[in-house]
Structure formats: structure tokens, C-alpha cells
Amino acid sequence: MYNARPPFHQVGASAYKPGLETTLRLMAHVGNPHLQLQAIHVAGTNGKGSTSHLIAAALQASGRKVGLFTSPHLVSLTERIRINGVPIPEEVVAAFITEHKDFLDALQPSFFETMTALGFWYFVQQKVDVAVVEVGLGGRLDSTNVLTPILSVITNIGLDHTEFLGNTLTQIAREKAGIIKPGVPVVIGESHPQTMNVFLAKAQECGSEIYFADQCEYLRRTRLRFAPECELHGIYQEHNLQTAFVALRELGIKNEEIRKGFAHVCTMTGLRGRWEVLQEQPLIICDTGHNSHGIQYVARQLKELPNNQVWLVFGMVNDKDTEVVMRLLPSGERYHYIFTRPNTSRARDAQEMLRLWGKEGIAIEDPQEALTYAFNHAAPEDAIFIGGSNYLVGEALSKRYQSKERPSEK
């Protein structure tokens, strides 16, 4: 699959195929599974992955068999397609590609189009009760938008993938509003003066009920009682919890089921890489925030870390707002930057990252060497943060660490 149809995370824009025609032909070839699914469709600039997992976990807690389709993956592509937290078996992926190889070779769908068809087909084969489907990129022209869901969710709007979606929040909102379907209610996570009217107009055009999660005061107060129990700890999860809670209440899920799902979301769904603690001594944390909208929350938490020194292994891809991100990152004597190059052709060189940083730091191109450098230099009471790119987080999750024990005093 990688050789014939390289994924977006490897080659960038050349892997992006906007429009639904190819996806619809592929769906027809495998039995039109998109017409057989009860689905919740989740779009947004940031938080759509966490929100999808939160919704899926609560649905699981309610006793349903839940399919979960997300992207990108961190270690294995099987992470993208899960049922009750269990990834699709590799042999099922291989059998699907082998069976349909001639058709795929002739049609030439993108990697994401192929994964979408595989995911929907697998969910139907396994008779899931409901599927939670995360949009890949945008919304209107995304492969997943062949769905007619029972609920649409849009987490927020930020400036990301501007080369495909537009250069303003209003333009990007129009693309993401494309998942709103006639008569299907929609939950918007965060209201914003530049985007609210876009969503209101689209909902009116479709005859769809619309809810802005951050304006649902009663539900907000109720949801706040669940926050301390949630297995996700990043401060930016506050918005995702709010969005997921309102969506789940709209679906009729009970408070106790939501509470259970939120409390065990990572365990139940396999979610990783969201302010995830990999080790305690030294404290090692990774986070998939990769643009200015997401990094602003990461930066706040980095400043609040109580550890003596903080070592940051940081790398980004070249289509992100790197200069803005650099201005958000904390600096000072306690912060030590090791810039590196994530394993993707889209990555910025480590030396270029160091130049853009313009302050003290080092550049180590190989990400595993960069991770090893940080680990070898951090004292047990220090912290190591790994982030800036999903692919760098994937490197961290595949690396084995050994705790540094504080030497005994004699």
C-alpha cells in the first residue's frame, strides 16, 4: 500500500485527492458499506482525534460495539481502524488488498481513500452498532464525507492545511461545514465570531439542529464534574471533553456511561500520544500537538512543569506554521532544545529548525539519536518533552526507555 499509494504523512500534497468520485467507486466495489453504517462524523482543526476517542469510549461504556476510524497512525496503520479499542488484524488488511488488488491498481485511489473503504467495509463485516469516523483533511471533499451520519461534530477551526482549505478561518470553516448533512444535527465545539455565521447558515440550509458546545451552560457545568476523572490530562482536553459531552448527550448517552468512558478513554480505545507520560524518572511526556492552535496549550503546560530542567526533543513538518509555533514555545535557562527531523519527506531539517528558533539549542537530524541524547543528558528529576509532529511522537512510542535511578547516598 505504501509503495503503490504513498500516504499523506510520507509525501504530502501529492497524496491528497480531493473529491468523492473515486471513493464512491471504491465503496460501490466493496458493497457500499458507507450506506450501512450508523456513524458519528467528526471534523475540526485540532482535537478531532481526542474527541472521537472520547465519544467512542462512552459509546462502548453504554454497551455498544463501536468502530473507530482515525488518522494518522503513530506506529502501525492498523491503529486507524479499531473495534472496541482492538486494531484491525494485519492479516485482514493484507487479505483485503490482495483480493481487490486488480481493481485498486486500475482505479489508483489514494492511501486514505483505500483505508476509508477498508475501514467502512470492516465495520460492516464485524456488525458494529455504531462507527465514530474522524475526517482526514477538511470535510467537504474528504473521503469520509460519503457518509450520512446520525450526528456531525466540528471541534474547532484554526489555520492549518491552508494550501488546501483556504487562508482564513472563514474559508476553512466553509470546508469543514461541508460535513453537515440535511436533517442531521451538528455539534460545534468552539464558537468564534469569524466562523459562527458559516455554521449557522449551513445548518439552516440543511434544516439541521445546531449546538455550540461552549454555549451549553447547563451541560458545561455537568461535564466539568467528569473532567478530574478523565484519562486524558492535557489542559487543551477541556474543550474536547466539552464537545464530546454535548455530542453524547445529543445521542442520548447517560451521564454515568459518559463518566465511565471518559475515565477510561485511553484504556478502552487505545488512544496514545496526548500529553502521555511514558516514564517517571526522568519524566518523559509526548504530545501530538503540531500547529500553533495546539501548541499554545502544550506551551502552557510546559511552563507549569515543576521539574528542575526540561529537555525538548522537537521537530515539525514543512507545511505547518513553524514560525508562529516557535514564538509560543517557552525559553529560558531551564529549557534545553534538541531539534530533529521526523521520519517523513515533509519534515523540516533540524538545522533549519534551530535557525528558526534563533536561540540556544542543538540540532540532531536522526530522531532516535535526538531522543537518546535527551535521555542521556536528563537527570532523574528533569523532564523530557517530545513533540511538534505526530511522526516524532510515533518514534518516541516505538523507543524503549530504562528508568534512571537516583544513586544511593553512602
N, C-alpha and C positions, 0 to 999 in steps of 0.2 A: 504493500500500500504506500509506504513511504517513497519507494523508488518511482512508482508509476504516477502517484498523485501526492506530491510533497505537501505536508500541512503548512498552514499559515505561519506557525511558530518557527518553521525552518526557513521559509523563503519569502514570507511577507506578501506584498501586494499581488504577485503573480499567482498565488494560490486562491485569491479572493474572486469568486464568481457570483456577482450579484444577480438576483433574479431567480424565479421559481420554476422556470420551464424544465430545466434539467432535473431538478429534484422531483417534480411531478412525474416525469417519465420514469425515473428510477423507482418512485413509490408504486406506480402502476405495475412495473415489472415484478415487484415483490409482494403484490397483493393489496396495495393501498392501505397499509397499516395506519396511516395518519387519520383515516376516516373511522377507525375502530377504537381510537383511544379517548378516554376521559382524561383531559390534561389541564394542568395549570401552566401557563406560558409566562416566563419571567425575563424581562429585559431591563436594561439600565447601564449606565456608565460604570459604576462601581457597586459592589455589594450584591450583585445578582446571584453569584455563586453561593455566598453565605446564606442569602435569603432563600434560595432554592433548597439548600440543605435543611434549613430551619423548618420550612414548610413540609418537606418530605419526612423529617423526623416526627413531627406532630401527627402527620397522617399515619405513619407507622404506629405511633403510640395509640392511635384510635382503632388499631386492629386491621388496617388495610394493607394489602400487598402493593408496594409503591415502587414504581420505576423512577429512576433519576438520571437525567441526561444533562451533563455539564461539560464545560471545556474552559481552558485547555487542561491536559493532564499534567501531573507533576513528575511521575516516574514511569507509569505504564499507560498506554492508550486505553486499556480495559477499565481504568478509573472513570472514563467518560460515561459508561453505561452500567448502571447498578440497579439491582432489585433488593430492596430492604438492606442496603448497605453492601451487598456482595457484588463485586465486579463481574462483568460478563466473562465467562471462561475463554481463555485464549483459543481453545480448540473450536469453539463456536464461531469466533471471528474468522479463523482460518477456513472453516468449512463454508461459511457464507461467501467469502471472497473467492474460494475455489469454485463453488457452484455457479456463481454469477460472473466469472472472470471474462468470458467472451462478451457478454453484454456490457460490462464495465469498460473493457478495452475499446469497444465501439463507441460508447456514449461519452467517455472521458469526463466523468464527474470529478469535482474537486474532492480532496480528502474529507472535508467537512460534510459535503453532500453525501458521500458514501457512508460516513459514520452516522449521519442523521437517519438514513434509510435503515442501516443495520440496527440502530437503537430502537427505532419505532417497530421494526419487524420483530425484534427480540422481545419487546414488551408485550406485543400481541401474542406471540408464541407462548410466552410464560403466563399469559392471562392475568396481567396486573390489574388491580382495581382502579388505579389512577397513576398517571405519569406526571412528574414535575419536570418541565423542559426549559432549560436555560437557553436563551438566544445566544448565538455565536458572536455576531457583529451587527450592530444596528438594530434592525427589526423588520422594517417594511420588506426588504429584499433578502432577508436571511432565510436560509434553507428551512429552518424550523417553522417559518411562517405559513407553511402549508396547513398547519393545524387550525381547527376551530375549537378553541379551548372552552372550558366551563368558567374560567376566570383568567384575566390578564393582569399582570403585575409589572409595574415600571418603577424601579427603585429610586433612581435619581438621574440627573443629566449633568455631565461635565464635558470638558473639552478633551476628547480622546478619539483616535482614528479620524481626525479631521480631514485627511485626504480622501476618505470615502463618504463621510457623513455630513460634512459641512464645517464651516469655520466659526459658527456662532451657536450659542445654546439653543436658540430658536430653531435653526436648521436641523440640529441634531435631535431635538425633541420631535420634530416632524417625522424623522426617520423611525424613531423608537415608537411613536404613536401609531405607526403602521401595524402593530400587533393587535390594536383594539379592533374587535370584530362586532358586527351588528348583533345587538341584543345581549352581548356578553359583558358582564360587569368588569370594571377595571379599578385596581388599587394603585395610586401613585404614592410612592414613599415620601418624597420631599417636595413641597410646594415651593415654587420660585417665580418671581414676578416676570421673568423672561420666558417662562415655559408653561405657566398655568393655563393661559388662554389657548395655547396649542392643544393641550389635552382636553380642555373643556369643549372646544369646537369639534374635535374629532369624536368625542363621546356623544355629543349632541347629534352629529351627523349619523352616527351608528345607532342611535337610540339606546345607548349603554349607560347604566348607572355608573357614576364615578365617585371614588372616595379618595381624599387626600389623607394619608395615614397620620401626618403630623398635625392635622387639624381635628382629629377624632379625640376630643379631650377625655371623655369617659374611658374609652378603650386605652388611651395612653396611660392613664392612671392605673388601670387594671394591669396592663402589661408590665409596668415598672416593678410590680411585685415579683415578677418572674426573673428579672434581669440578674440578680445576685446568684441565682441557681444555674444560670446558663453555662454550658461547657465552653462557649466562645468568650474570650476575655478582652479582646481589643476594644478600646473605647469607641471606635467607629461602629462597633456592632450595635450600639444603642439605636441607630437609625434602622439597621436591618431587623432587629428584634421588633421594632415598632411596625415596620412594613409587613413582616411575616405574621405578626399577631392580628393585624386588621384583616389581612387576606384570609387567615384561618377562621376568624370569626365569621367572615362573609361566607365561608364554606360550611359553616355550622359545626365546626370542631369545638369541643367543650374545653373550658379553661384548664381542667385537670389534665387533659390529654396534651394540651399545648405546653403546660408546665413540664410534663414528663419528657416531651420531645425536645424542648429547649435545654433541659438539664442534661440530656444525654445525646445531644445532636451529633457530636463527633463519633461517639461510640456506635450510634445507630446507623449513621450514613457513611462513615469513613472519611469525613471531611478532614483535611490537613492543611497546614500552611497559613493559618490565620492567627497571628500572634501566638504561634505554637512554641511551647517550651520543649526543647529537645534534650536538655540536660540542666542540672542544677549547679554543679561546680566544675568549671565556671558556668554561670548561667548562659545558655545558648538559646536564642529565640530566632525564629524565622517568620517572615510575613510576606504575603504575595502582593501587597500594595505596589503599584508600578506606574502611577501617574500622579500629578500634583494633587488631584482631588483625594486620592487615597493616602498619599504620603503625608499630607498635612496632619492626619490623625496619628500616623506612625511616629512622626517627629515629636508630637506632644508626649507620647508615651516614652520615647527615648529620653526626653528631658526629665521625666519623672522617675527613671530607673534609680534605685538607691545605691547601686553598685559603685565601687571605687572608680574603676576605669571602664570605658565602653569601647569595644573594638567593633568596627563596622565593616563587613565584607559586602561591598555594594557594586552592582552592575545594572545596566539598563540596555534596552534595545533602541535602535536609532529612530523609531517613529514616535517616541514619547517626548513629552515636554521637559527634557532633561534640565535645561537652564532654570526653569521655574522650580523644579524639584530641588536643585542644588541650593536655591535660596531658602528653602524650607528646612533643610537638614540642620541639626544642631552643630555648633562648632565650639571650640574651646579646648583647654588643656586635657580634659578628661576623655575627649573623643579622638579615636585613632582610626583613620580611614584606610582601608585596603581596597582599592578599586580593581575590578576584574572584569573579564569578558564572558558573559553567559554563553553556553554552548548552542548558539544559533547564528546563522549567517546574517541576521538582522542586528546583532549585538554591536554596541559601541566599543571601540578599543579601550583598554584600561588606561593607556596613556592619554587618550583624548578625554576620558572622564576626569582624570587627575588635572588636566589642563583646565577643563571647565570648572572644576572645584576651585582652583586658584589659591588653595591654602595648603597647609602641611598634610601630607599623606604619601602613600606609596602605590605603585601600580604593579600588579601581578596578573599577567594575561590568563594563565590557566586557573580556572575556578577552584579545582581541588587543591592546587598549591596555595591559593589565597586562603582557603578555609584552614588548611594545615598551618599556615603562618600565623593566623589569628589564634588558633588553638594553642600553638606552642608558645606564644608571647603573653597570653592572658593569664593572670594569676587566678587562683580559685575564687577569690572574692570579686573578680571582674565579671563583665557581661560581654557576650559576643552577639551582635545582631547581623542577620543575613537577609538581604532583601534588595528591592529595586526591580526585580524581574521574577516572573513565575519560574523561569528556567533555572535561575540561580537557586531558588528555593528547592527545586527538584534535585539539584546537585547536593544540597545540604541533606535532604531526606534520604538520599542514597548513600551517604557517608556514615561510617561507624565512628563513634566517639568513645573515648575512655576517660572516665572522670579523673580529675587531678585531685588527689587527696592532699590536704594541708599537712606538711611534715610535722611529725610529733616533736614536741619540745622536751629536751632532756636536761 
